[in-house]
Amino acid sequence: MTRVLLVEDNPENRDMLSRRLIRRGYVIEFAEDGEEAVRKAKDVRPALILMDLSLPVMDGWEATRRIKADAATTAIPVIALTAHAMASDRERALEAGCDDYDTKPVDLERLLGKMLALLPAGSAPA
């Protein structure tokens, strides 16, 4: 089972992406804000985190910084998912500790390719 933490505050985006990933064999955990994402990353230890950057309570940039600063969660790959498509947004996400960056609306095949590149060998769903 490849467990992915999907951090997304928009219910429609969360539902659409999670259904598509579940069909591909992933097990999805959810967080609706950055604070919950930090807590769930530590509790659930997902294989990968898909992190929206514009979140309530704590934004995705800060949540990623905290996840990457914690020895218990630092190795979990984080892919930023955002509607912000400027080059500076990508740089800012990578500086915060994201391992990769993708834009919304999500191109599922492109995102799956990025996920597979970051998942440990043998951990991707069959």
PETA-V596247 format. One record per pair of residues at least 12 apart in sequence whose ideal C-beta (glycine too) atoms are under 8 Angstrom apart, sorted by the first residue. I is the first residue (numbers start at 1). J is the second residue. Records with the same first field share a line. If there is no record, write none. Layout:
I=J, J
//
This chain:
1=27, 125
2=25, 26, 27, 47, 48, 119, 123, 124, 125
3=26, 27, 28, 29, 44, 45, 46, 47
4=21, 26, 27, 28, 29, 46, 47, 48, 49, 50, 115
5=28, 29, 30, 31, 37, 40, 41, 44, 46, 48, 49, 50
6=18, 21, 28, 29, 30, 31, 50
7=30, 31, 32, 33, 34, 36, 37, 49, 50, 51, 52, 55, 60, 63
8=30, 32, 50, 52, 81
9=32, 33, 52, 54, 55, 56
10=52
13=52, 104
14=30, 32
17=50, 106
18=30
20=108
24=112, 125
25=125, 126
26=125
29=44, 46
32=55, 56
33=55, 56, 57, 58
34=55, 56, 57, 58, 59, 60, 62, 63
35=57, 58, 63
36=57
37=49, 51, 55, 58, 60, 63, 67
38=58, 63, 66, 67, 70
41=67, 70, 73, 76
42=70, 72, 73
45=72, 73, 76
46=76
47=76, 77, 119, 120, 123
48=76, 77, 78, 79, 115, 118, 119
49=67, 76, 77, 78, 79
50=79, 81, 111
51=63, 64, 78, 79, 80, 81, 98
52=80, 81, 82
53=80, 81, 82, 84, 89, 93
54=82, 83, 84
60=80, 82, 93, 96
61=92, 93, 96
62=96
64=78, 80, 93, 96, 97, 98
65=96, 97
67=97
68=96, 97
69=97
77=99, 100, 118, 119
78=97, 98, 99, 100
79=98, 99, 100, 101, 102, 111, 114, 115, 118
80=93, 96, 98, 100, 101, 102
81=102, 103, 104, 106, 111
82=101, 103, 104
83=103, 104
84=103
85=103
89=101
99=118
100=114, 117, 118
102=114
//
